[in-house]
Amino acid sequence: MPPSRGTRRMRIPMTELRRTRTRPLTGIERTTRRPLVAVAVAVIGAVAVIALGFAMKATQADQSLVIALNKTHTGLWGTIGNAIYRGIEPVPAVVITLVIAGIVWAVSRSLRTAILFGLTVALTWLPVAAVKILVDRPRPDASLLVHPFSPLQTDGSFPSGHTAYVVALAIAFWFLLRDTRYAWLPIVLGVVATAVIGLAVVSDGLHFPTDVLGSVVWALTTAAAVRWLIVDVVASRVGRRSAA
């Protein structure tokens, strides 16, 4: 039995209603326009960071800056520096990322957005552990410090994982908010947080200034390629398989 005219008329509004219900893509889900550029920048950045690490390992040219800043590691600032270092060690940082991803899920009402956010942070930040092992730069000499950190850290110094995490978090927020009027917020807060955390880990006597610099360069140059890999390669393939 052919549909009546009234039924035909009802189909158009229902189609339009479905279209309006389609969720617009957030900034972090947007397709990468120049993936080859993003990958090239990531490769160049990674090579530059590793080269910097080996160069500074050989010279330890910034040891004097660590000694000078460590003298300020007293009173309130000393307490803040210790809290910052312990507060964003790997396990707490993973927990923080999961909590923030949960908030992103609740606000955006999209599990996909939350997963992409969390993976962007993790895959920009966690590879610095491999760079630490590769470069194997010793920590600043605790015997030269007025306020050595306790307990003594024995893993590689370069680059700073704490700094890499904070920069990766700020970049992921920028990707998320870049199509909104709040795109400036993660940039401003990211710069401030990076400066504070960089000063903290150096004044703690746990990192050299170039450890911090290496982390900033690493995150800034690799994050776009990481997002491309997650969104355009992995997530898109998963989406096609689910639709098939």
C-alpha positions in Angstrom: 0.0 0.0 0.0 1.6 3.3 -1.0 2.1 5.9 1.7 -0.5 8.6 2.0 0.4 12.3 1.3 0.2 12.9 5.0 2.9 10.2 5.7 5.1 11.7 3.0 4.9 15.1 4.6 5.8 13.7 7.9 9.1 12.2 6.6 10.7 15.5 5.8 10.5 17.0 9.3 11.8 13.7 10.8 14.8 13.8 8.4 15.5 17.4 9.4 15.2 16.5 13.0 17.8 13.8 12.7 20.2 16.2 11.0 19.8 18.7 13.8 20.5 16.0 16.3 23.9 15.1 14.7 26.6 16.3 17.1 29.0 18.8 15.6 32.7 17.8 15.7 34.8 19.4 18.4 38.2 20.9 17.6 40.0 17.8 18.7 38.0 15.7 16.3 38.7 17.8 13.2 40.5 16.2 10.3 44.1 17.3 10.0 44.6 19.4 6.9 48.3 18.9 6.4 49.3 15.5 7.9 52.6 15.3 6.2 53.6 18.7 7.7 52.6 17.5 11.1 54.6 14.3 10.8 57.7 16.2 9.4 57.6 18.7 12.3 57.3 15.8 14.8 60.3 14.0 13.3 62.4 17.2 13.2 61.4 18.1 16.8 62.1 14.6 18.1 65.6 14.5 16.5 66.3 18.0 17.8 65.3 17.1 21.3 67.4 13.9 21.4 70.4 15.8 20.0 70.0 18.5 22.7 69.8 15.8 25.3 73.1 14.2 24.2 74.8 17.6 23.9 73.8 18.7 27.4 74.7 15.3 28.8 78.2 15.7 27.5 78.7 19.3 28.8 76.3 19.7 31.8 76.6 23.4 31.0 73.5 24.4 32.9 74.5 22.8 36.3 75.2 26.2 37.7 71.6 27.4 37.1 70.3 24.4 39.0 72.6 25.2 42.0 71.5 28.9 41.9 67.7 28.1 41.7 68.0 25.4 44.4 69.0 28.0 46.9 65.5 29.4 46.6 64.0 26.1 47.6 63.0 27.1 51.1 59.8 28.1 52.9 56.6 28.3 51.0 58.2 27.9 47.6 60.1 24.8 48.7 56.8 23.3 49.9 55.1 24.2 46.6 58.0 22.8 44.6 57.9 19.5 46.4 54.1 19.3 46.1 54.2 20.0 42.4 56.8 17.2 41.8 54.9 14.6 43.8 51.5 15.7 42.6 52.1 15.0 38.9 54.4 12.0 39.1 53.3 9.3 36.6 50.6 7.6 38.6 48.9 10.8 39.9 49.2 12.3 36.4 47.3 9.3 34.9 44.6 9.7 37.5 44.3 13.4 36.8 44.0 12.7 33.1 41.3 10.1 33.6 39.3 12.5 35.8 39.6 15.4 33.3 38.6 13.0 30.5 35.6 12.1 32.5 34.7 15.7 32.9 35.1 16.2 29.1 32.8 13.3 28.6 30.2 14.8 30.9 30.3 18.3 29.4 30.5 17.2 25.7 28.3 14.2 26.2 30.6 12.4 23.8 32.7 9.4 25.0 34.7 9.6 21.7 35.7 13.2 22.5 36.9 12.2 25.9 38.9 9.2 24.7 40.6 11.3 22.0 41.4 14.0 24.6 43.0 11.4 27.0 44.9 9.7 24.2 46.3 13.0 22.9 47.6 13.8 26.3 49.0 10.3 26.9 50.7 9.7 23.6 52.3 13.1 23.6 53.6 12.8 27.1 54.5 9.1 27.7 57.1 8.7 24.9 59.4 11.0 26.8 60.1 8.0 29.0 61.8 6.3 26.1 63.8 9.5 25.4 64.9 9.4 29.1 66.2 5.9 28.7 67.9 6.6 25.3 69.7 9.8 26.5 70.3 8.6 30.0 71.4 12.0 31.3 72.2 11.9 35.0 70.2 14.0 37.5 71.9 17.2 38.8 74.6 16.4 41.3 72.9 16.4 44.7 76.2 16.9 46.5 76.4 20.4 45.0 72.9 21.4 46.2 72.0 23.3 49.3 68.6 21.7 49.4 68.8 18.2 47.8 65.5 16.4 47.1 64.6 13.4 49.1 64.3 10.6 48.1 67.1 10.7 45.6 65.9 10.2 42.0 68.0 7.8 40.0 66.2 7.7 36.6 67.2 9.8 33.6 66.9 13.6 33.9 66.3 14.5 30.2 63.6 15.5 29.3 61.3 16.5 32.2 58.3 14.2 32.3 56.4 16.7 34.5 56.9 19.5 32.1 56.0 17.3 29.1 52.8 16.3 30.8 51.6 19.8 31.5 52.4 21.0 28.0 50.6 18.0 26.5 47.6 18.7 28.7 47.5 22.4 27.6 47.8 21.4 24.0 45.0 18.8 24.2 42.7 21.5 25.8 43.6 23.9 23.0 42.7 21.3 20.4 39.4 20.7 22.2 38.5 24.4 22.5 40.1 25.9 19.3 36.8 26.4 17.6 35.3 28.3 20.6 35.8 31.7 22.1 37.8 30.1 24.9 40.7 29.0 22.7 42.9 31.5 24.3 42.5 30.0 27.8 44.6 26.9 27.5 47.3 29.0 25.9 47.5 31.5 28.7 47.1 28.9 31.5 49.5 26.5 29.7 52.3 29.1 29.5 51.8 30.0 33.2 51.7 26.4 34.4 54.7 25.4 32.3 56.7 28.3 33.7 55.8 27.5 37.3 56.4 23.8 36.9 59.6 24.3 35.1 60.9 26.5 37.9 59.7 24.1 40.5 61.4 21.0 39.1 64.7 22.9 38.6 64.7 24.5 42.0 63.9 21.1 43.5 67.3 20.1 42.1 65.8 17.3 40.0 66.1 18.8 36.5 68.3 21.0 34.4 66.7 24.0 32.6 67.4 22.3 29.3 65.4 19.3 30.5 62.4 21.6 30.7 63.2 23.1 27.3 63.5 19.7 25.7 60.0 18.8 27.1 58.4 21.9 25.8 59.9 21.4 22.3 58.9 17.8 22.3 55.3 18.4 23.2 54.8 21.4 20.9 56.3 19.6 17.9 54.8 16.1 18.3 51.3 16.8 19.5 49.8 17.6 16.1 51.2 14.4 14.6 49.9 12.4 17.6 46.4 13.8 17.2 46.5 13.0 13.5 47.5 9.5 14.2 44.7 9.1 16.8 41.9 10.9 15.0 42.6 10.5 11.3 44.2 7.1 11.2 43.1 5.0 14.2 39.6 6.5 15.1 38.6 6.8 11.4 39.4 3.1 10.7 37.5 2.0 13.8 34.6 4.1 12.7 34.6 2.6 9.2 34.7 -0.9 10.6 31.8 -0.2 13.0 29.7 1.2 10.1 30.5 -1.8 7.9 
